[in-house]
């Protein structure tokens, strides 16, 4: 975003001293600075009444009181004014001048020397002053309970401990700052991390969509930016539906689904995730509604999922409940779709009961929706472009999107030797599904959820 003249002036006046540039070990005392601020002198008994009418004109900065004692008159107070709006008495708006006149207050503006300290600067201002000029600064992080999770870039690494401490100082409730030091590419989907500052304790508690989750963040996968997606999938479920969560993690899909009175089968290969999945089911009082497994995803699909599907799909046509399969392992989930090919024997009593798959993937293609449809279709040996929906979950990195493709598995794919439609004597067509509005027919329109 282009810097406006006002923002530029603001950054110059309310920026730390220039000699903090290059600091790698935080020295809070080095951030002291004296600035000249316009003030308005008023009688102390009318301060509260007057402040309601001077919100526009008053100074607003972290840790700075807008009203201070007058060092020269104990019966008066000084109202700090915004130095970029208030220059002389002519800077007051007509309504403000009327209030001043009613309260018998002179609109004369005087100057006051204000000492700024480390506490008065925002984290972004501190880091912009410290890091090399012109380099990107940390503007945000993922919050996981008491932990601030950062993804530092190479030019920020020499300042990593200072950055971590600033994040702790400037964000109430944050007591530990960590940095990811490798990609999530291991078997268990967790990553190596370095504690930059604060507590070494990675045991944390988070609240998401009114549910509570506890886990060791250093040993499991958790991404607070998927909160909206967890909620979206849950809203698709109806009481009585069956949910198979192939890569369940610590339970962000399984717990809400069970609370919605769905029958849930949740699996994760990571023993730590499995442990905390069990714990979180008990914590949220849904342990009797969730069957938990510690298997490889393929083994889960070809074992417990296969057995349950044989029962569910063999029931009478009167059964109204849907079967959903969530596969949230975007780096590899599409590969696991091959497990559905000829998974079941016999044939279903109704094509309407066939399971609905929600499979996650990454794409760097210029048309990520079509790319994911083609990837999934290639694994299954069918075309999905006209009969699947693709939802843009979020933008992961420049030119890299996380998406969810949803489709109903055709009987000809799911069943061995399934060649005829039960009602029409032909292969049942896949149901046409509407593509998410985040995508046009051509290039995807990026509008990620956070």
N, C-alpha and C positions, 0 to 999 in steps of 0.2 A: 504494500500500500504506500503510495507516495506520501512523503512527509510534508505537511502543510507548514506555512510560515509560523502559525501559532504554535504548532507542535515543536517546531525547530527552536523557537524562542524559549518555550517551556523547558525543552531538554537542556538548553544552555544555562538557564537560571537554576533549575532544579536538577542539576546533574552533579555527581560527586566531583571532588577536586581532580584536576587532570593528572596529578602525580600518582594516582592509584593505578594508572595504566600499567599492565604487565604484572600486577600483584598475583602471586600464586598461593600464598598463605594469608588467610584472612586476618587483617588488622582493622578492627572496627574503629579504632581511634583515628585512623587516617582519613576518615570520611567527614570530618568536621569542616564546616564551611559557613561563612556569614554572608547573608543576602539582605538586601534592602526591600522591605515590604510596605505597601501603603496601608495605613490604618485610619480608622474613624473613632474619635473619642466620644463616648456617650456616658450618661449617668448610669450607674450600676443597676438601679431599680427598674430601668426600662429595657435592659438587654434582651430578656426573653421575648418580650413583645416585638421588639425591633428585628430580631434575628429571623422571625418568620417571614418578614418582608424583604430581607436582604440575602436570600439564598443564592440568587444569581451573582451578586457582587462579592460574596464572602469567599475567602480562600479555602480550598479543600485539598489537603495533603495528608498522607499517612502520619499519624502520631503528632500532628500539630493542632493545638487548640485554636479554635477560631476566635475565642474571646480570652484575653489575658488581663491581668491587673495592670493598671497604669502606674509605673514606677514613681511618677511625680504627683499623683493624686489618688489617695486611697478610696475616694468616693466615686471614682470614674473607672471605666473599663475601656480597653482598646479592642476594636473589632478588626481582625485581620482581613484584608481585602485581596482580591485576585489581582496580581500585578499586571496581567495582560488585558484586563477589562477596565480597571480603575486607575485613572491618571490624575484627574482633577475633579472638582465638584461637578463639572459638566458631564462626567462619565456616568453619573446616576441617571436612571430612567425617570420619566415623569412621575410614575406611580411611586417610585422610591423617594423622590424628592417630596412628594405630598406627605408621605408617612413621616419623614424627617421633620417637616414643618409642623405637623400635628403634634409631634412629641417634643418640639422645641429643641431639635438637635441641629447643630451647625453642620452643613455638608462639607466643611473644609477637611481635606485629606492631608495627613502628615506622614512622615516616614519613620520606620522602625527597623532597627538592626536585629535580624532574626538568625540565631545560630542553628544550622541544620546538622544533624548527626546521622550515623548509620541507620538509626531507627526510622528516620524520616524519608528514606529513599526506598523506592519499589525495587523488587528483585531484578526486573529487566533493566532498570536504570543503573544498578550496581554492576551488573554483568556487562552492559554496554560500555561502561567506563573502564572496566578491568581488561576485558578481552581486546585483542588487536583491533584497531580501528577498521571498520568496514566489514568485519566478520560477523556471521550469524551468531545470535545469542540464544540462550534457552528461554523460550517464551512459555513453555508448558511441560507437563509431565503426566504420566499415568499414576493415579493415586490408588494404592492397594492397602486399605486400612491406614496404618501409621507409616506406610512406606511410600516414598516418592521414587517411582521407577523412571529413570532417564535413559535416553539413547543418545549418547554424546558422539559428536563428530570428531574427526581426527584433530582439527585445529583447537578443539575445546579440551582435549585430554590433558595438556599441561596445567590446566586450571581446574581439574576435576574435583579435587578436595574442597577448594573454595566454592565451587558451584554447588556441591552437595550441602555445605554448611549454610550457604545463602538460602537454599530451598527450605531447609529446616527452620531457619530463623524467620522467614517471611510467610510461612504457611502453618497456621495453628493446627496442632494435632499431628503434624509430621515430625517423627523422631528419628527416622532413618532414611538415607538417600542412597540408592544403588544404581549402578550402571550395567547394562547388558554388555558382555564382552565376547559373545559369539551368537550366531544365528540359531534359531530353533530348528535344528536339523538332526537331533539325536532321536533315539528310539522312543523316549518318554516325553518328548515335546517340552521339556523344561530347558532352561539355558543357564550357562555359567554367569554369575554376576559378581560384581565387586562392590563392597560397601564403601561409599565415598566419604560419608560422614555420619555420625550418630550411632545408634544402637546396632549391634550385630544381630539382634533378634529378628528372625524372619517369620516367626509365628504371628499370624495376623487374623483379623476378623473383618469381614466386609458385609455391607448391606446392599442388595441389588433387587430391585422390583419387589420390595417388602419381604425378602427372604434373607436369612443370615447364613453366611458361609465362613468356615474356619479352615485354615490350612497353613502349611509351611511353604511360603512363596518361593523359596529357593529350590523346592523339589517338585513342584507341580506347575501346570500352566493356568494362568488366569489373566484375562484381558478385560479391564473395565469398559473398554470402548465397544464391547459386544453386547452391552446391556440391552440396547434397543433390539438387536437381533434375537436375543433370548426371548424377549417379550413378544416379538412378532411371531415366532414359531409357536409359542404357548397359546397365543390368541387363535391360531388355526385349529387347535385341538378342542374337542368337545368331550364332556364327561362320558366315560365309558370307552373312549378310544384307546387303542393300544399304541404305545411308543417304544420303539427300539432305539436306544442311543448308543451307537457303535463306539464312539470316542467320547465318553461322557465327562472326562475330567473330574472335577470335584462336585458336579451336579447342577450347573446352571440351567440345563434343559430338564433334567430328570426331576428335580425337586418341584418346580412350578407345575409340571405336568401331573405329578402325583397329587399335588394339592388340588388340582382340577378334577380329581377322581378318575384319572386315566390309569390304566394298567401299564407299568413301566418296567422295561428290562434295560438296565444300564451297565455298560462295560467300559473298562479302561485297562490297558496293558500295564501302565505304570503302577507298581505296588503302592506307592505313596498316594497317587490319585485314588486308587481303589480304597485305601484306608480312609481318606478324608471324604470320599463319596459316601461310604457307610456312615461315617460320623455325621455328615451334614443331613443325611436322611433322618437320622435320629434327632438331630438338633431341631429340625423343622417338623418333626413328628409325622413323617411319611414313611418310616422304615418298613411298615407292614404293607405298603403299596408298591415298593420298588424291589425288584430282584436284581442283585448286584453281582457282576462277574469280573474276573481278572484274567482276560484272555486277549490274544492277538485278535485284531478286528476280523480277519478272515475266518479264524476259528469260531469266533462268536457268531458270525453270519451263517456258517455251515453247520453249527451245532445248535445252541439254544434258539437262535432266530428261526432256523429251518424247522425245528420241532414245533415251535409255537405257531408258525405260519401254517403248518400242515393242519393243526387243530383249528385255527381261526378261519382259514379259507375253506375248510371242509364243513363248516357249520351251515345251517339253513339259510335260504335267501332272505329270511325275515330279519337277519342280523343287520342292524343299522349303523354299527360302529365302524369307524375307519381304522386302518393300520398305517402308522407313519414310521418311517425309518430316517433318523437324523445321522448324518455322517460329517461331523465337523472336524476334519483334519485337512485343511485346504491344500497343504503341500502334496498330499498323497491320496486323498479320499477317492478320487476318480478311479485310481488303479483298483480299488477294492470293489468297484461295481462288477467286475468280472465274476465275483462270487455268486451273483444272482443268476448267472446263466445255467439253465437246467438244474436249479437248486432243488426243485420239488418234483415229486412223483404224482401221477394222476392228473387231475384237472380241477379247477375251482368250480364251485357251484354257481358263481356269478362273477363276471368280469368287473362289476362295480366294487367288489371286495378286494381287488388287487391292491397291494401296498403302494403307498405314496412315498417317494424318496425325496429327501432334502439333502443334497450333496454339495459341499463347499469346495471351492477351488480358487486359485489365483490365476490372473491373466495379465499379460503385458501387451496383448494384441490391441490394435487400433479399434477393433470391434469386439470387446471382451465377452459380450453376451453370446454372440455367434461362436466365438472361439471355445467357450465352455460347452456349449451345446454339441459342437463337433467333437471335442475331446471325449465327452461322456458317451456320445453315440458310437464313436469308434470302438470303445471298450466293450459296449454291449452288442455291437454289430447291427445297430438299427439307426434310423434317422430320428433325431429329437427336435429338429429346428421348428417344426410346425406344431409340436404337441408337448412343449415344456414351457415353463415360465422361468425367467432368470431375474433374480433380485440383486441389485448392487448393495452389498453390505457396507463397505467402506473403502476409501482410498488408502492403501497401505504405504505406498511410496510413489514418487513421481513415475507415472506410466505403469503403475502396478495396482490392480484392483482385486479386492476380495469379493467373490460372488457366491450366490446360492442358486443352484439349478433344481427345480422341482418338477417331478414327472411321475406318472403312474407306470409301474413295470408291466409290460404286456405279458399275457399268459404264454405267448410263443417263446418269450425269453426265459420266463421264470420256471416253466414246466418242461420236463423231459418229454420229447415226442409230442408236444402240444401243437397241433396243426389245424384244428377246427374250432370255430366259434361255437359256443354252446347253443346259441339261439339261431344263428344264420348259416351255420355250416361253413364258415370261413374264418380266417385269422382275424381276431378282434382288433380293430384299429385302435391306436393310441388316442386318448382323449386330447383334443386341441386345448391348449392352455394359453392364456393371455400373457404376453411378455410384460415384465415390470415397466411401469411408466418412466423409470429412470433411463430407459433406452429408447432410442428412435430406431427406425428400420435400418439406418446406416450406422454411423459412429455413435458409441455410447455417450450419453450425457452424464457427466460425473456429478452426482449429488449424494454423497455418502452420508450414512448414519453415524452418529458418534455416541 
